[in-house]
Amino acid sequence: MKTSLAALLCTTILFAGAVPSAGVAGMVPAIPTRDMSQTVYVDGTRVYPTGYNIADNNYFKLRDIGTLVGFGVERNNETQTAEISTERTAPSTAGIKDEAVSDASLPR
């Protein structure tokens, strides 16, 4: 069964928010990008997508990034994949807000 990038990212983010990090061995912290003073700009405008820094890599929701830069992302339930539109639309910040959970961790 194929797993889409968007589904994997959403599952990772949901799991990261559900697992406490207090001294658990073998866990990697998932730090909200806002807690690391990292900012995201699109065409000179600061935006606030939900993002996590995990092992010095930043992860954002694919649908948020698509909205911010002007492409569509839809889930195809039949093929269980994320489909990215090649048609450009006007970028938007509608519905984008940082809902990252602090003190989240992922298993190594």
N, C-alpha and C positions, 0 to 999 in steps of 0.2 A: 504494500500500500504506500503510495506516495504521500509525503507530508509537505504541505506548502510552507514557504518561508514565513508568511504572515501568521499561519497557525502555530508554527514553532516559536516564533517570537512572542506571540500573545501568551502561549502556554508558559514560556520561560518567565515572562513578566508576572503572570498570575502566580506561578510557583514561587517566584522570588518574594512576592508580597505575603505569602502564606507561611513561610518558614522563618522562625526566629533565628537570630545569629548569635545569641549570647553564649560565647565560649564553645561553640560546637566545632569539634575537630573535623577537618576535611571539608570545610565550607569556604566558599569564596564570596566576599562581600559584593553586593550589588548596590552601588552608591548612586543615588539620584544625581544627575548631572548638575542640578541646581545647587546641591550641597558641596560640590567641588568648584563652585564659582565658574562653571563652564556656561557659556552663552551661545545661542544659535541665532544667526542672522540670515535673512533671505532678502536679497536686494536692498541691503542697508537697513532693514527693519528688524528689530529684535523680536523673536517669536519664542513661544514657550511649549514646545512639544514634550510629552512625557519621555524621559530618557534615563538610561542607567549606564554607569561606567562599571564594567565588569572586567577585571584583569587588564586595566589600562586600555580598554576598547569601549567605544560608545555605541549603544544600541537604542534605536528609536522605533516607534510603530511605523510600519511601512505606509499605512493609510494616512497618518499624519504628514509624513514627508511628501507623499503624493499630493495631498491637498495644498501644502505650502509651496510646492514648486509647479503645480498645475498639471498633474496627470492623475488618471483615475485608477483606483485599485478596487477590484471586486472579487468576492469569493465565488468560485464555481463549485457548488456542492456535489455535482455529478462527478467531476474529476478530482475533487478535493484539492484544488489548487487555487492560488491567487493569480488573478489575471490583471496585468498592468496595461492600461489603455495607451495607445501610441498617439492618440489625438490630444493635443495640448488644450488646456482650459485656463481660465484666469486663475492665478494663485489666490488662495483665500486663507484667512486665519479662523474662519467660522468653525466652532466646535472644537478647536484646539486649545487644550489647557493642560498644564502640568499636574498630573495626578500620581506622580511617582511616590512610592512608599519608602520612607527612611528606615534604616536598620534591617534591610532585607539581605538574604544570602542565598547562594546556590550551592548544591553539592559539587565537589571537584570532579 
